Amino acid sequence: MTGLVHPSEWTYLRVVMLKLGFTNRWVNIVMSVVTSVSFLILFNEQKLDAKPTREICQ
């Protein structure tokens, strides 16, 4: 497996965590972290938020 995780694997991750006994709240927190990507860009001393709209392909 490469470092890139396909979005279809997020469902698998959710199911595994639930079967291991993690609470729905914890699973939702973890899923929100692993499925969201954002960047903070410093440009001319100004902070700009950026959220990609497409997946990165390697």
trRosetta pair geometry for C-beta under 8 A, 3 or more apart (Angstrom, degrees):
i j d omega theta_ij theta_ji phi_ij phi_ji
2 58 6.7 -158 154 71 147 137
3 58 7.6 56 61 -4 94 164
4 56 7.5 -137 -116 90 116 86
4 57 7.7 54 -138 -134 161 40
4 58 5.5 -163 -41 15 137 119
5 9 5.3 -105 -178 65 95 137
5 10 7.7 103 137 -58 118 74
5 34 8.0 -27 75 174 151 112
6 9 5.2 101 67 -7 75 103
7 10 5.6 -28 -166 0 54 116
7 35 7.7 74 -130 -131 88 99
7 55 7.5 -112 -32 -85 112 136
8 11 6.5 -40 -175 21 49 108
8 12 7.6 48 135 -11 65 105
9 12 5.1 -49 -157 37 54 119
9 13 6.3 61 145 -25 75 99
10 13 5.5 -50 -149 34 36 115
10 14 6.5 40 151 -21 66 102
10 31 6.7 93 -174 -142 107 96
10 34 7.0 170 -119 107 100 115
10 35 5.7 54 -126 -84 147 114
11 14 5.7 -52 -151 34 33 113
11 15 6.4 31 153 -17 66 106
12 15 5.8 -56 -148 37 31 110
12 16 6.3 30 155 -19 65 108
13 16 5.9 -56 -147 37 29 111
13 17 6.4 27 157 -17 64 107
13 30 7.9 -133 146 125 117 119
13 31 7.4 152 101 -97 115 86
13 34 7.1 -72 120 90 164 159
14 17 6.0 -59 -150 36 27 108
14 18 6.4 23 155 -15 64 109
14 27 5.9 87 -144 180 75 121
14 31 5.9 26 -88 -85 102 130
15 18 5.9 -59 -149 39 30 109
15 19 6.2 26 155 -16 66 109
16 19 5.8 -58 -145 40 30 109
16 20 6.3 29 155 -19 65 108
17 20 5.7 -57 -149 37 31 112
17 22 4.5 -38 169 38 90 136
17 26 7.6 -143 167 106 126 99
17 27 4.8 150 108 -109 132 101
17 30 6.6 -179 -113 63 166 150
18 21 7.9 82 176 -46 31 12
18 22 6.4 -82 -88 59 33 83
18 24 7.5 29 -109 -87 103 64
18 27 5.9 8 -65 -80 80 157
22 26 4.7 -110 178 85 104 126
22 27 5.2 126 109 -57 118 89
22 30 7.8 -3 156 3 157 139
23 26 4.8 94 58 8 82 100
23 27 6.9 -148 95 -4 42 88
24 27 5.6 -57 -145 40 32 112
24 28 6.1 34 156 -22 67 106
25 28 5.9 -57 -151 35 27 111
25 29 6.6 28 152 -20 63 104
26 29 5.7 -53 -152 33 34 112
26 30 6.4 30 154 -15 67 105
27 30 5.8 -56 -148 39 31 109
27 31 6.1 30 155 -19 66 110
28 31 5.7 -55 -141 40 29 111
28 32 6.3 31 158 -22 64 105
29 32 6.0 -56 -151 32 27 109
29 33 6.7 23 153 -16 62 106
30 33 5.8 -61 -155 36 33 109
30 34 6.3 12 159 -6 70 111
31 34 6.1 -62 -137 45 31 99
31 35 5.7 7 171 -2 68 120
32 35 6.6 -65 -130 47 21 97
32 36 5.9 1 175 -5 61 123
33 36 6.8 -71 -135 40 16 95
37 51 7.0 132 92 -147 67 70
37 52 5.9 -11 95 30 121 108
38 49 6.3 -16 -179 -166 117 93
38 50 6.9 151 -166 80 67 47
38 51 4.9 -34 -109 -92 84 82
39 49 7.5 140 78 -162 53 46
39 50 4.5 -21 64 66 101 101
39 51 7.5 178 20 -79 74 35
39 52 7.6 66 -6 -33 112 88
40 47 5.8 -17 -172 -163 101 102
40 48 7.4 145 -162 72 50 44
40 49 6.3 -27 -104 -101 65 58
40 50 7.7 177 -85 22 19 81
41 47 7.4 138 73 -158 45 49
41 48 4.5 -28 66 65 98 98
41 49 7.8 178 20 -85 82 9
41 50 5.5 41 -12 -8 118 124
42 45 7.0 4 -177 -112 95 23
42 46 7.3 153 -154 71 53 35
42 47 6.0 -26 -98 -97 67 62
42 48 7.7 174 -84 19 19 79
43 46 5.7 -34 72 62 72 87
43 48 5.6 1 19 0 115 126
52 55 7.7 107 130 -91 130 19
52 56 7.1 -33 -174 -45 168 91
